[in-house]
């Protein structure tokens, strides 16, 4: 995995450990690792910035290039409750 100019790790492709769906691991602005579904969708709530940061987008006005939007894997994984922190 290569680092970007600001030392933020690049997004990493993986598979969910429970449902085996393809995911992308990214870091949020706060530095938290979060899994996104690997396939972009038109109404996704997340984008990946040029420096690899996951950005939560609320409206189309918040979007920037590239336009791909993603969904949090916690929203689509049938086993999401197993990954929630207690």
Secondary structure, 3 states (H helix, E strand, C coil): CCECCCCCECCEEEECCCCCCEEEEEEECCCCEEEEECCCCCCCCEEECCCCEEEECCCHHHCCCCCCCECEHHHHCCCHHHCCCC
